[in-house]
Amino acid sequence: PILIYSLMNGGTLVIDLIGFVFPMYASIKAIESPAEDDDTMWLTYWLVFSIFKIVESTADFLLQYIPFYLLIKAAFLVWCYYPKTQGAKIIYTSAIKPYVVPALGIDQTAKKED
């Protein structure tokens, strides 16, 4: 009943659950696993997610006029964390890394491979 009510009144709770619950579960599994590649995947997701939330809260007055925005947002979040698409990695390597890493003065030669 709560989820149905939430969907009828904007759906923000459902969208937040999509953006938080599975990624949180997968992050805990990644932390507890001996492999490091899944840790990188989930750190990248949380970085992209946090930047997305900042941009979204700043541009909220415009986003409310986009039809089906919540559906688009849900699809975007799933695309970001779905293992076959690894959308967060695509966003990081194409939009965040080229600008933020040099601005922070991080030495990219000593960095492990992507």
A tleap script that builds the chain and sets N, CA, C and O, in Angstrom:
source leaprc.protein.ff14SB
mol = sequence {
  NPRO ILE LEU ILE TYR SER LEU MET ASN GLY
  GLY THR LEU VAL ILE ASP LEU ILE GLY PHE
  VAL PHE PRO MET TYR ALA SER ILE LYS ALA
  ILE GLU SER PRO ALA GLU ASP ASP ASP THR
  MET TRP LEU THR TYR TRP LEU VAL PHE SER
  ILE PHE LYS ILE VAL GLU SER THR ALA ASP
  PHE LEU LEU GLN TYR ILE PRO PHE TYR LEU
  LEU ILE LYS ALA ALA PHE LEU VAL TRP CYS
  TYR TYR PRO LYS THR GLN GLY ALA LYS ILE
  ILE TYR THR SER ALA ILE LYS PRO TYR VAL
  VAL PRO ALA LEU GLY ILE ASP GLN THR ALA
  LYS LYS GLU CASP
}
set mol.1.N position { 0.792 -1.202 0.000 }
set mol.1.CA position { 0.000 0.000 0.000 }
set mol.1.C position { 0.845 1.282 0.000 }
set mol.1.O position { 0.484 2.264 -0.649 }
set mol.2.N position { 1.951 1.272 0.717 }
set mol.2.CA position { 2.792 2.466 0.788 }
set mol.2.C position { 3.431 2.741 -0.569 }
set mol.2.O position { 3.507 3.893 -0.997 }
set mol.3.N position { 3.895 1.684 -1.252 }
set mol.3.CA position { 4.516 1.867 -2.562 }
set mol.3.C position { 3.511 2.375 -3.591 }
set mol.3.O position { 3.837 3.229 -4.416 }
set mol.4.N position { 2.287 1.848 -3.539 }
set mol.4.CA position { 1.245 2.301 -4.462 }
set mol.4.C position { 0.913 3.768 -4.187 }
set mol.4.O position { 0.774 4.557 -5.122 }
set mol.5.N position { 0.789 4.131 -2.926 }
set mol.5.CA position { 0.526 5.522 -2.554 }
set mol.5.C position { 1.657 6.421 -3.040 }
set mol.5.O position { 1.418 7.512 -3.557 }
set mol.6.N position { 2.889 5.952 -2.869 }
set mol.6.CA position { 4.038 6.733 -3.295 }
set mol.6.C position { 4.061 6.927 -4.805 }
set mol.6.O position { 4.362 8.020 -5.285 }
set mol.7.N position { 3.750 5.889 -5.551 }
set mol.7.CA position { 3.705 6.004 -7.011 }
set mol.7.C position { 2.640 6.994 -7.458 }
set mol.7.O position { 2.838 7.736 -8.420 }
set mol.8.N position { 1.512 7.003 -6.761 }
set mol.8.CA position { 0.422 7.897 -7.133 }
set mol.8.C position { 0.740 9.348 -6.772 }
set mol.8.O position { 0.166 10.270 -7.351 }
set mol.9.N position { 1.640 9.552 -5.831 }
set mol.9.CA position { 1.968 10.904 -5.387 }
set mol.9.C position { 3.392 11.300 -5.781 }
set mol.9.O position { 4.116 11.891 -4.979 }
set mol.10.N position { 3.781 10.987 -6.974 }
set mol.10.CA position { 5.084 11.423 -7.463 }
set mol.10.C position { 6.095 10.314 -7.590 }
set mol.10.O position { 6.984 10.402 -8.438 }
set mol.11.N position { 6.002 9.285 -6.794 }
set mol.11.CA position { 6.890 8.140 -6.919 }
set mol.11.C position { 8.309 8.337 -6.445 }
set mol.11.O position { 9.169 7.503 -6.728 }
set mol.12.N position { 8.579 9.409 -5.736 }
set mol.12.CA position { 9.961 9.649 -5.342 }
set mol.12.C position { 10.488 8.579 -4.388 }
set mol.12.O position { 11.670 8.242 -4.445 }
set mol.13.N position { 9.647 8.042 -3.523 }
set mol.13.CA position { 10.090 6.976 -2.623 }
set mol.13.C position { 10.523 5.748 -3.418 }
set mol.13.O position { 11.566 5.160 -3.133 }
set mol.14.N position { 9.740 5.365 -4.397 }
set mol.14.CA position { 10.066 4.195 -5.211 }
set mol.14.C position { 11.375 4.429 -5.962 }
set mol.14.O position { 12.222 3.538 -6.025 }
set mol.15.N position { 11.545 5.611 -6.526 }
set mol.15.CA position { 12.761 5.921 -7.266 }
set mol.15.C position { 13.968 5.918 -6.341 }
set mol.15.O position { 15.032 5.424 -6.712 }
set mol.16.N position { 13.814 6.466 -5.138 }
set mol.16.CA position { 14.917 6.432 -4.174 }
set mol.16.C position { 15.243 5.003 -3.767 }
set mol.16.O position { 16.412 4.671 -3.571 }
set mol.17.N position { 14.238 4.159 -3.638 }
set mol.17.CA position { 14.500 2.757 -3.327 }
set mol.17.C position { 15.284 2.093 -4.460 }
set mol.17.O position { 16.187 1.296 -4.207 }
set mol.18.N position { 14.942 2.420 -5.699 }
set mol.18.CA position { 15.679 1.873 -6.844 }
set mol.18.C position { 17.133 2.334 -6.803 }
set mol.18.O position { 18.040 1.554 -7.092 }
set mol.19.N position { 17.355 3.583 -6.449 }
set mol.19.CA position { 18.700 4.136 -6.429 }
set mol.19.C position { 19.531 3.742 -5.230 }
set mol.19.O position { 20.758 3.831 -5.278 }
set mol.20.N position { 18.882 3.297 -4.131 }
set mol.20.CA position { 19.608 3.005 -2.904 }
set mol.20.C position { 19.657 1.531 -2.506 }
set mol.20.O position { 20.724 1.030 -2.151 }
set mol.21.N position { 18.542 0.839 -2.558 }
set mol.21.CA position { 18.461 -0.486 -1.921 }
set mol.21.C position { 19.375 -1.512 -2.585 }
set mol.21.O position { 20.240 -2.082 -1.921 }
set mol.22.N position { 19.196 -1.758 -3.887 }
set mol.22.CA position { 20.062 -2.748 -4.528 }
set mol.22.C position { 21.522 -2.316 -4.532 }
set mol.22.O position { 22.389 -3.136 -4.231 }
set mol.23.N position { 21.831 -1.056 -4.861 }
set mol.23.CA position { 23.236 -0.651 -4.793 }
set mol.23.C position { 23.847 -0.798 -3.399 }
set mol.23.O position { 25.023 -1.139 -3.273 }
set mol.24.N position { 23.066 -0.546 -2.364 }
set mol.24.CA position { 23.575 -0.727 -1.005 }
set mol.24.C position { 23.879 -2.203 -0.732 }
set mol.24.O position { 24.933 -2.542 -0.195 }
set mol.25.N position { 22.951 -3.062 -1.105 }
set mol.25.CA position { 23.150 -4.510 -0.945 }
set mol.25.C position { 24.381 -4.979 -1.720 }
set mol.25.O position { 25.214 -5.710 -1.183 }
set mol.26.N position { 24.496 -4.559 -2.982 }
set mol.26.CA position { 25.630 -4.972 -3.808 }
set mol.26.C position { 26.945 -4.391 -3.287 }
set mol.26.O position { 27.991 -5.029 -3.400 }
set mol.27.N position { 26.899 -3.197 -2.724 }
set mol.27.CA position { 28.106 -2.590 -2.156 }
set mol.27.C position { 28.595 -3.375 -0.951 }
set mol.27.O position { 29.797 -3.587 -0.793 }
set mol.28.N position { 27.678 -3.807 -0.105 }
set mol.28.CA position { 28.061 -4.619 1.055 }
set mol.28.C position { 28.677 -5.934 0.596 }
set mol.28.O position { 29.694 -6.371 1.134 }
set mol.29.N position { 28.053 -6.570 -0.410 }
set mol.29.CA position { 28.623 -7.808 -0.960 }
set mol.29.C position { 30.007 -7.559 -1.543 }
set mol.29.O position { 30.902 -8.389 -1.379 }
set mol.30.N position { 30.198 -6.436 -2.219 }
set mol.30.CA position { 31.496 -6.121 -2.821 }
set mol.30.C position { 32.561 -5.892 -1.757 }
set mol.30.O position { 33.702 -6.328 -1.912 }
set mol.31.N position { 32.196 -5.217 -0.695 }
set mol.31.CA position { 33.151 -4.972 0.395 }
set mol.31.C position { 33.604 -6.287 1.021 }
set mol.31.O position { 34.772 -6.452 1.370 }
set mol.32.N position { 32.678 -7.201 1.154 }
set mol.32.CA position { 32.985 -8.481 1.801 }
set mol.32.C position { 33.625 -9.506 0.867 }
set mol.32.O position { 34.088 -10.548 1.332 }
set mol.33.N position { 33.661 -9.239 -0.425 }
set mol.33.CA position { 34.281 -10.181 -1.358 }
set mol.33.C position { 35.776 -9.881 -1.479 }
set mol.33.O position { 36.198 -8.745 -1.262 }
set mol.34.N position { 36.577 -10.890 -1.823 }
set mol.34.CA position { 38.017 -10.656 -1.951 }
set mol.34.C position { 38.401 -9.908 -3.231 }
set mol.34.O position { 39.492 -9.342 -3.307 }
set mol.35.N position { 37.527 -9.900 -4.228 }
set mol.35.CA position { 37.832 -9.221 -5.498 }
set mol.35.C position { 37.769 -7.709 -5.319 }
set mol.35.O position { 37.009 -7.202 -4.494 }
set mol.36.N position { 38.579 -6.991 -6.107 }
set mol.36.CA position { 38.594 -5.532 -6.023 }
set mol.36.C position { 37.844 -4.851 -7.155 }
set mol.36.O position { 37.496 -3.676 -7.041 }
set mol.37.N position { 37.588 -5.564 -8.243 }
set mol.37.CA position { 36.927 -4.921 -9.384 }
set mol.37.C position { 35.492 -4.528 -9.061 }
set mol.37.O position { 35.007 -3.509 -9.552 }
set mol.38.N position { 34.805 -5.324 -8.240 }
set mol.38.CA position { 33.446 -4.955 -7.859 }
set mol.38.C position { 33.442 -3.769 -6.899 }
set mol.38.O position { 32.494 -2.983 -6.896 }
set mol.39.N position { 34.483 -3.629 -6.087 }
set mol.39.CA position { 34.583 -2.451 -5.217 }
set mol.39.C position { 34.674 -1.179 -6.058 }
set mol.39.O position { 34.020 -0.180 -5.758 }
set mol.40.N position { 35.490 -1.224 -7.110 }
set mol.40.CA position { 35.649 -0.076 -7.991 }
set mol.40.C position { 34.331 0.264 -8.685 }
set mol.40.O position { 33.979 1.435 -8.824 }
set mol.41.N position { 33.613 -0.758 -9.114 }
set mol.41.CA position { 32.338 -0.535 -9.791 }
set mol.41.C position { 31.366 0.209 -8.876 }
set mol.41.O position { 30.717 1.165 -9.299 }
set mol.42.N position { 31.271 -0.231 -7.627 }
set mol.42.CA position { 30.307 0.392 -6.723 }
set mol.42.C position { 30.777 1.747 -6.207 }
set mol.42.O position { 29.947 2.619 -5.954 }
set mol.43.N position { 32.080 1.948 -6.045 }
set mol.43.CA position { 32.574 3.292 -5.709 }
set mol.43.C position { 32.262 4.271 -6.834 }
set mol.43.O position { 31.882 5.416 -6.592 }
set mol.44.N position { 32.429 3.801 -8.066 }
set mol.44.CA position { 32.117 4.634 -9.222 }
set mol.44.C position { 30.632 4.964 -9.262 }
set mol.44.O position { 30.254 6.103 -9.539 }
set mol.45.N position { 29.783 3.965 -8.985 }
set mol.45.CA position { 28.341 4.222 -8.959 }
set mol.45.C position { 27.998 5.287 -7.926 }
set mol.45.O position { 27.264 6.226 -8.232 }
set mol.46.N position { 28.517 5.156 -6.711 }
set mol.46.CA position { 28.167 6.104 -5.653 }
set mol.46.C position { 28.684 7.512 -5.969 }
set mol.46.O position { 28.046 8.501 -5.610 }
set mol.47.N position { 29.831 7.604 -6.635 }
set mol.47.CA position { 30.333 8.912 -7.053 }
set mol.47.C position { 29.390 9.550 -8.072 }
set mol.47.O position { 29.000 10.709 -7.928 }
set mol.48.N position { 29.030 8.790 -9.096 }
set mol.48.CA position { 28.111 9.300 -10.125 }
set mol.48.C position { 26.752 9.621 -9.507 }
set mol.48.O position { 26.146 10.644 -9.825 }
set mol.49.N position { 26.279 8.748 -8.628 }
set mol.49.CA position { 24.992 8.962 -7.977 }
set mol.49.C position { 24.990 10.248 -7.157 }
set mol.49.O position { 24.022 11.007 -7.197 }
set mol.50.N position { 26.057 10.495 -6.419 }
set mol.50.CA position { 26.099 11.705 -5.592 }
set mol.50.C position { 26.148 12.967 -6.450 }
set mol.50.O position { 25.496 13.960 -6.127 }
set mol.51.N position { 26.912 12.938 -7.537 }
set mol.51.CA position { 26.942 14.090 -8.439 }
set mol.51.C position { 25.566 14.290 -9.078 }
set mol.51.O position { 25.093 15.419 -9.211 }
set mol.52.N position { 24.932 13.187 -9.471 }
set mol.52.CA position { 23.593 13.256 -10.047 }
set mol.52.C position { 22.606 13.884 -9.063 }
set mol.52.O position { 21.803 14.730 -9.458 }
set mol.53.N position { 22.650 13.486 -7.790 }
set mol.53.CA position { 21.735 14.042 -6.795 }
set mol.53.C position { 21.980 15.539 -6.574 }
set mol.53.O position { 21.033 16.298 -6.368 }
set mol.54.N position { 23.231 15.959 -6.615 }
set mol.54.CA position { 23.535 17.383 -6.451 }
set mol.54.C position { 22.980 18.175 -7.634 }
set mol.54.O position { 22.338 19.209 -7.452 }
set mol.55.N position { 23.233 17.682 -8.843 }
set mol.55.CA position { 22.730 18.360 -10.038 }
set mol.55.C position { 21.208 18.354 -10.044 }
set mol.55.O position { 20.578 19.355 -10.382 }
set mol.56.N position { 20.622 17.226 -9.670 }
set mol.56.CA position { 19.162 17.122 -9.651 }
set mol.56.C position { 18.543 18.101 -8.658 }
set mol.56.O position { 17.545 18.750 -8.972 }
set mol.57.N position { 19.116 18.213 -7.481 }
set mol.57.CA position { 18.536 19.123 -6.491 }
set mol.57.C position { 18.703 20.578 -6.918 }
set mol.57.O position { 17.875 21.425 -6.580 }
set mol.58.N position { 19.763 20.869 -7.656 }
set mol.58.CA position { 19.979 22.221 -8.146 }
set mol.58.C position { 19.012 22.567 -9.280 }
set mol.58.O position { 18.509 23.688 -9.359 }
set mol.59.N position { 18.762 21.601 -10.148 }
set mol.59.CA position { 17.922 21.846 -11.328 }
set mol.59.C position { 16.490 21.363 -11.142 }
set mol.59.O position { 15.762 21.206 -12.122 }
set mol.60.N position { 16.083 21.130 -9.923 }
set mol.60.CA position { 14.757 20.577 -9.642 }
set mol.60.C position { 13.629 21.430 -10.225 }
set mol.60.O position { 12.626 20.898 -10.700 }
set mol.61.N position { 13.793 22.729 -10.188 }
set mol.61.CA position { 12.734 23.604 -10.703 }
set mol.61.C position { 12.510 23.420 -12.203 }
set mol.61.O position { 11.419 23.705 -12.696 }
set mol.62.N position { 13.519 22.949 -12.936 }
set mol.62.CA position { 13.359 22.670 -14.363 }
set mol.62.C position { 12.908 21.231 -14.626 }
set mol.62.O position { 12.127 20.974 -15.541 }
set mol.63.N position { 13.405 20.309 -13.820 }
set mol.63.CA position { 13.130 18.894 -14.044 }
set mol.63.C position { 11.660 18.542 -13.852 }
set mol.63.O position { 11.173 17.578 -14.442 }
set mol.64.N position { 10.960 19.302 -13.046 }
set mol.64.CA position { 9.548 19.007 -12.795 }
set mol.64.C position { 8.689 19.170 -14.039 }
set mol.64.O position { 7.567 18.667 -14.089 }
set mol.65.N position { 9.202 19.866 -15.038 }
set mol.65.CA position { 8.446 20.071 -16.271 }
set mol.65.C position { 8.731 19.015 -17.347 }
set mol.65.O position { 8.087 19.013 -18.397 }
set mol.66.N position { 9.671 18.139 -17.097 }
set mol.66.CA position { 9.992 17.090 -18.065 }
set mol.66.C position { 8.995 15.951 -17.896 }
set mol.66.O position { 8.888 15.381 -16.810 }
set mol.67.N position { 8.267 15.613 -18.950 }
set mol.67.CA position { 7.298 14.509 -18.843 }
set mol.67.C position { 8.020 13.190 -18.562 }
set mol.67.O position { 9.083 12.917 -19.120 }
set mol.68.N position { 7.438 12.398 -17.709 }
set mol.68.CA position { 7.968 11.082 -17.338 }
set mol.68.C position { 9.365 11.158 -16.743 }
set mol.68.O position { 10.150 10.221 -16.893 }
set mol.69.N position { 9.690 12.256 -16.072 }
set mol.69.CA position { 11.031 12.409 -15.509 }
set mol.69.C position { 11.364 11.290 -14.529 }
set mol.69.O position { 12.477 10.764 -14.556 }
set mol.70.N position { 10.429 10.919 -13.670 }
set mol.70.CA position { 10.733 9.870 -12.689 }
set mol.70.C position { 11.022 8.527 -13.361 }
set mol.70.O position { 11.870 7.769 -12.891 }
set mol.71.N position { 10.337 8.238 -14.430 }
set mol.71.CA position { 10.609 7.009 -15.174 }
set mol.71.C position { 11.994 7.079 -15.834 }
set mol.71.O position { 12.741 6.100 -15.826 }
set mol.72.N position { 12.323 8.227 -16.397 }
set mol.72.CA position { 13.644 8.423 -16.992 }
set mol.72.C position { 14.728 8.305 -15.934 }
set mol.72.O position { 15.774 7.703 -16.175 }
set mol.73.N position { 14.483 8.877 -14.767 }
set mol.73.CA position { 15.445 8.817 -13.672 }
set mol.73.C position { 15.652 7.376 -13.212 }
set mol.73.O position { 16.785 6.956 -12.981 }
set mol.74.N position { 14.573 6.626 -13.080 }
set mol.74.CA position { 14.692 5.218 -12.667 }
set mol.74.C position { 15.500 4.432 -13.688 }
set mol.74.O position { 16.373 3.647 -13.317 }
set mol.75.N position { 15.220 4.635 -14.972 }
set mol.75.CA position { 15.963 3.931 -16.024 }
set mol.75.C position { 17.440 4.326 -15.998 }
set mol.75.O position { 18.313 3.477 -16.178 }
set mol.76.N position { 17.720 5.604 -15.775 }
set mol.76.CA position { 19.107 6.074 -15.701 }
set mol.76.C position { 19.850 5.420 -14.544 }
set mol.76.O position { 20.986 4.977 -14.709 }
set mol.77.N position { 19.219 5.356 -13.377 }
set mol.77.CA position { 19.879 4.762 -12.211 }
set mol.77.C position { 20.158 3.282 -12.430 }
set mol.77.O position { 21.236 2.793 -12.093 }
set mol.78.N position { 19.193 2.572 -12.993 }
set mol.78.CA position { 19.409 1.144 -13.277 }
set mol.78.C position { 20.516 0.991 -14.315 }
set mol.78.O position { 21.366 0.109 -14.189 }
set mol.79.N position { 20.514 1.837 -15.331 }
set mol.79.CA position { 21.576 1.790 -16.340 }
set mol.79.C position { 22.939 2.020 -15.695 }
set mol.79.O position { 23.922 1.388 -16.082 }
set mol.80.N position { 23.004 2.910 -14.726 }
set mol.80.CA position { 24.272 3.193 -14.056 }
set mol.80.C position { 24.813 1.981 -13.304 }
set mol.80.O position { 26.018 1.731 -13.324 }
set mol.81.N position { 23.943 1.229 -12.644 }
set mol.81.CA position { 24.469 0.127 -11.832 }
set mol.81.C position { 24.295 -1.259 -12.426 }
set mol.81.O position { 24.799 -2.226 -11.855 }
set mol.82.N position { 23.612 -1.395 -13.535 }
set mol.82.CA position { 23.444 -2.709 -14.137 }
set mol.82.C position { 24.805 -3.207 -14.627 }
set mol.82.O position { 25.469 -2.511 -15.396 }
set mol.83.N position { 25.231 -4.393 -14.199 }
set mol.83.CA position { 26.590 -4.868 -14.515 }
set mol.83.C position { 26.911 -4.975 -16.007 }
set mol.83.O position { 28.064 -4.795 -16.398 }
set mol.84.N position { 25.923 -5.262 -16.836 }
set mol.84.CA position { 26.213 -5.409 -18.268 }
set mol.84.C position { 26.398 -4.058 -18.964 }
set mol.84.O position { 27.110 -3.981 -19.965 }
set mol.85.N position { 25.778 -3.008 -18.461 }
set mol.85.CA position { 25.930 -1.701 -19.097 }
set mol.85.C position { 27.024 -0.866 -18.431 }
set mol.85.O position { 27.718 -0.112 -19.113 }
set mol.86.N position { 27.189 -0.987 -17.129 }
set mol.86.CA position { 28.165 -0.213 -16.355 }
set mol.86.C position { 28.145 1.264 -16.750 }
set mol.86.O position { 29.174 1.860 -17.068 }
set mol.87.N position { 26.956 1.823 -16.719 }
set mol.87.CA position { 26.782 3.222 -17.100 }
set mol.87.C position { 27.575 4.184 -16.242 }
set mol.87.O position { 28.058 5.202 -16.739 }
set mol.88.N position { 27.716 3.880 -14.961 }
set mol.88.CA position { 28.483 4.765 -14.079 }
set mol.88.C position { 29.940 4.845 -14.531 }
set mol.88.O position { 30.556 5.908 -14.459 }
set mol.89.N position { 30.484 3.737 -14.991 }
set mol.89.CA position { 31.865 3.727 -15.478 }
set mol.89.C position { 31.987 4.572 -16.743 }
set mol.89.O position { 32.971 5.290 -16.917 }
set mol.90.N position { 30.995 4.489 -17.622 }
set mol.90.CA position { 31.005 5.285 -18.849 }
set mol.90.C position { 30.966 6.777 -18.505 }
set mol.90.O position { 31.714 7.570 -19.076 }
set mol.91.N position { 30.097 7.148 -17.580 }
set mol.91.CA position { 29.995 8.560 -17.179 }
set mol.91.C position { 31.280 9.026 -16.517 }
set mol.91.O position { 31.747 10.137 -16.769 }
set mol.92.N position { 31.854 8.174 -15.667 }
set mol.92.CA position { 33.088 8.551 -14.982 }
set mol.92.C position { 34.229 8.763 -15.973 }
set mol.92.O position { 34.918 9.782 -15.915 }
set mol.93.N position { 34.434 7.815 -16.877 }
set mol.93.CA position { 35.569 7.915 -17.792 }
set mol.93.C position { 35.399 9.012 -18.835 }
set mol.93.O position { 36.390 9.568 -19.309 }
set mol.94.N position { 34.150 9.336 -19.202 }
set mol.94.CA position { 33.958 10.334 -20.246 }
set mol.94.C position { 33.661 11.738 -19.732 }
set mol.94.O position { 33.990 12.713 -20.407 }
set mol.95.N position { 33.055 11.868 -18.568 }
set mol.95.CA position { 32.633 13.196 -18.111 }
set mol.95.C position { 33.276 13.658 -16.807 }
set mol.95.O position { 33.422 14.861 -16.590 }
set mol.96.N position { 33.659 12.738 -15.947 }
set mol.96.CA position { 34.199 13.141 -14.640 }
set mol.96.C position { 35.725 13.087 -14.626 }
set mol.96.O position { 36.381 14.060 -14.255 }
set mol.97.N position { 36.277 11.968 -15.023 }
set mol.97.CA position { 37.730 11.772 -14.954 }
set mol.97.C position { 38.530 12.816 -15.739 }
set mol.97.O position { 39.514 13.329 -15.206 }
set mol.98.N position { 38.158 13.152 -16.973 }
set mol.98.CA position { 38.980 14.107 -17.730 }
set mol.98.C position { 39.061 15.507 -17.099 }
set mol.98.O position { 40.000 16.254 -17.374 }
set mol.99.N position { 38.095 15.860 -16.268 }
set mol.99.CA position { 38.066 17.209 -15.702 }
set mol.99.C position { 38.423 17.243 -14.216 }
set mol.99.O position { 39.161 18.123 -13.772 }
set mol.100.N position { 37.907 16.302 -13.462 }
set mol.100.CA position { 38.093 16.346 -12.009 }
set mol.100.C position { 39.474 15.853 -11.592 }
set mol.100.O position { 40.116 16.467 -10.741 }
set mol.101.N position { 39.938 14.750 -12.181 }
set mol.101.CA position { 41.236 14.184 -11.785 }
set mol.101.C position { 42.378 15.181 -12.021 }
set mol.101.O position { 43.188 15.383 -11.116 }
set mol.102.N position { 42.477 15.814 -13.201 }
set mol.102.CA position { 43.542 16.816 -13.358 }
set mol.102.C position { 43.377 18.028 -12.430 }
set mol.102.O position { 44.362 18.589 -11.950 }
set mol.103.N position { 42.131 18.419 -12.186 }
set mol.103.CA position { 41.902 19.567 -11.303 }
set mol.103.C position { 42.340 19.270 -9.873 }
set mol.103.O position { 42.749 20.173 -9.144 }
set mol.104.N position { 42.254 18.014 -9.480 }
set mol.104.CA position { 42.682 17.624 -8.137 }
set mol.104.C position { 44.182 17.356 -8.064 }
set mol.104.O position { 44.732 17.172 -6.978 }
set mol.105.N position { 44.839 17.335 -9.216 }
set mol.105.CA position { 46.284 17.098 -9.247 }
set mol.105.C position { 46.661 15.656 -8.958 }
set mol.105.O position { 47.748 15.390 -8.444 }
set mol.106.N position { 45.790 14.739 -9.276 }
set mol.106.CA position { 46.056 13.321 -9.030 }
set mol.106.C position { 46.916 12.782 -10.163 }
set mol.106.O position { 46.613 12.992 -11.338 }
set mol.107.N position { 47.995 12.083 -9.804 }
set mol.107.CA position { 48.914 11.507 -10.782 }
set mol.107.C position { 48.263 10.288 -11.423 }
set mol.107.O position { 48.050 9.275 -10.757 }
set mol.108.N position { 47.949 10.381 -12.705 }
set mol.108.CA position { 47.272 9.282 -13.393 }
set mol.108.C position { 48.217 8.167 -13.804 }
set mol.108.O position { 47.755 7.070 -14.116 }
set mol.109.N position { 49.533 8.406 -13.817 }
set mol.109.CA position { 50.484 7.360 -14.211 }
set mol.109.C position { 50.605 6.290 -13.130 }
set mol.109.O position { 50.872 5.127 -13.435 }
set mol.110.N position { 50.410 6.672 -11.875 }
set mol.110.CA position { 50.513 5.711 -10.790 }
set mol.110.C position { 49.184 4.979 -10.544 }
set mol.110.O position { 49.126 4.060 -9.727 }
set mol.111.N position { 48.149 5.374 -11.230 }
set mol.111.CA position { 46.815 4.803 -11.043 }
set mol.111.C position { 46.738 3.432 -11.659 }
set mol.111.O position { 47.350 3.173 -12.695 }
set mol.112.N position { 45.977 2.538 -11.019 }
set mol.112.CA position { 45.748 1.222 -11.593 }
set mol.112.C position { 44.914 1.368 -12.873 }
set mol.112.O position { 44.249 2.385 -13.069 }
set mol.113.N position { 44.951 0.383 -13.714 }
set mol.113.CA position { 44.221 0.455 -14.983 }
set mol.113.C position { 42.732 0.428 -14.755 }
set mol.113.O position { 42.250 -0.180 -13.799 }
set mol.114.N position { 41.982 1.104 -15.657 }
set mol.114.CA position { 40.519 1.145 -15.559 }
set mol.114.C position { 39.922 -0.161 -15.939 }
set mol.114.O position { 38.701 -0.312 -15.916 }
savepdb mol mol.pdb
quit
